């Protein structure tokens, strides 16, 4: 049985690349925080966003663009917006 090819989507790949840059920027800002307790608090709150980014990227790399892709992207955007609203970075 032939392996099913994953469906690619150039626009979605651009979104993933953009999300990667956003995650890297926020992580860099968190690492620049001098107070270790505050840094840990920010990192703990941002871990959910990083997890969703990793999930989205891995899902796309393994399965390509699928019905789950938009759902994961929406969850990522909601988590990122929530983080931005609760933490000033």
Secondary structure as GFF3:
##gff-version 3
##sequence-region A 1 89
A	DSSP	alpha_helix	10	31	.	.	.	ID=ss1
A	DSSP	alpha_helix	36	63	.	.	.	ID=ss2
A	DSSP	alpha_helix	67	86	.	.	.	ID=ss3
###
